[in-house]
Amino acid sequence: MSENPFFAPSELPYQLPPFREIEPGHYLPAFERGMAEQRAEVAAVAADPRPPTLENTLVALERSGRLLWRVSVVLSTMSGAHTSEAIQRIEAEIEPRLAAHSDAILLDRRLYERISALYEERDGLDLDAESRRLVERYHTEFVRAGARLSTSEQGRLRELNTELAGLYADFRAKLLAETNDVAVLVDDPARLAGLPTDAVTAAAEAARARGLPGGYLLTLILATAQPASAALHDRNLRERLHKASVSRCGRGNGNDTGETVLRIVRLRAERARLLGYPHHAAYVIEDNTAGSVDAAQGMLARLIPAAVANAAAEAAHLRAAAAHDSALPLHAWDWAYYAERVRRDRYAVDESMLRPYFELGRVLRDGVFYAATRLYGLRFTERRDLAGYHEDVRVFEVAEEDGTPLGLFLADLYTRDSKRGGAWAHALVRQSRLLGTAPVVVNNLNIAKPPAGQPTLLTRDEVRTLFHEFGHALHALLSDVSYPRFSGTRVPSDFVEFPSQVNEMWLQWPEVLANYAVHHETGEPLPADVAGRVRAAARFNQGFKTTEYLAAAALDLAWHTVDAGDPVGDLADFEAAALARAGVAVELVPPRYRSAYFRHIFGGSMYSAGYYSYIWSEVLDADTVEWFTEQGGLLREAGERFRRGLLAAGGSADPMDVYRAFRGRDPEIEPLLARRGLTPP
């Protein structure tokens, strides 16, 4: 297998994985060798007869597992962005083995003793700040992983982790299959009245790609609310689309995730108890910036009453609009449609009329990249000679203002059946001075792809998502740390969304908006009065948006404050009780995600008991937007301070210490409350 492309570091620029050379048969041999290599590397560290030092213990661990990283990162990339039956089989086989491999390292008593010795001696080791942080984080992670448990307890822990890894893969596979299966097929184009012409064309293209020529396929995004509902005049079709969305993975078929969810919840609760915590949420949040479940729940409790009250006031306006169509009583599938009508009447802002000004290529080049150039001096050059894992992936080389190479940015922006829903950023190579690696990061979105030769026109939400995900990319690209453990977005989950949310501010910054909001046919800029009305409408419908988000966050915490012995009925009963307890059971405003398709929390571990992170991070975000505004906005000096003072640090220091040093004080919540209009109407 010397020809296996994983066996040696990639020779492509920035060690971009050689996707064109990788075949399904390469994965398992690479995993086998990668795990064996790291086991040997770790065993050598654990058995080292010399007293532990930073270099012979922690730096050695940081250097270990390079082959395993290369193959793991490509598999996870393909699993999310361009999966197949072969990839899913490999994933189902290898993920439990990877969990066992990780446990073998984290539960190695000899290794823990060396780390513990360094931790106890850290004050006398003359460490720089990042190295001291490395010692402290390794110690914390080994303790939290169960290094202090008895042999029998560790045995059970290994079983739990292995089974959970398999359940996560099972959940993801079922959700992707089900989302594709329940896409709504329309035979009569007259039923699509109200949908913009390019969206109708994209629906026809989606049907053609699925082998359904002559039809129109409305594919589903991950969230409950589906964008087409805001435009479709056909109420029955809106209802059909909504019910397809909320029924996903709960229809009692082979893609039903109900038992998978319940099993995940049970195993997480048992593991938390084994590790000394009352429930999974306590275990997770202890290591986040929130620090405690009470703090996270306290923030939600503070926001929910105002959000629900604002949503109720918004509903009254929507009912008045619906009454003109004899469309009462109002239902959840009507909200987006009548919200759009009220928005047009109140602010003279028609979302469908804005889309011609938001052409994808121009938004990326003259909006997203332009703001990064003005703030951080970055330069972007498309590398057509470099290939991604799919023909839609575009590769850009990123350089400093003086031309110094910085890294690669990959943009994979179109939806397809082989890609999971949602939007995300993913590091293919982490920046590290220790390893001499530069960052390679990919952004994934799920924008409907038009037929060849036709423009891709975006909604405002899609423009926002593009800026948001690029904020994650910037966090990775501008990282400047020694150890890969701290690179870029390797920060607590309730801090990771902060830089990406800050980057959203530039989409409506006048100078940036004027640079990219140009009509794709006429070349005319978005009229200044329209731009002003768009900004004025920014707080419109925030009651709905905040309530649907808070409902999902409350649902997440409800699942993860379950004790291992607590009785849990079916998903629907649990959800109803949890939303009622939290005060966010609003029939017209369903949670952003129902449990059966809540991929953030059941498709993996990163956001489990952590979906509150978005609003928690938004406190920092809104406070930072205020700071940028005070500095004058899109200025190189302000960008440099944000880059060097915050983005570059990654996880190499306590995130809140980094924030306080940057801002000069603790964050204040008032800017968030004002932004979302979270005061009772």
Disulfide bonds with the S-S distance in Angstrom:
none
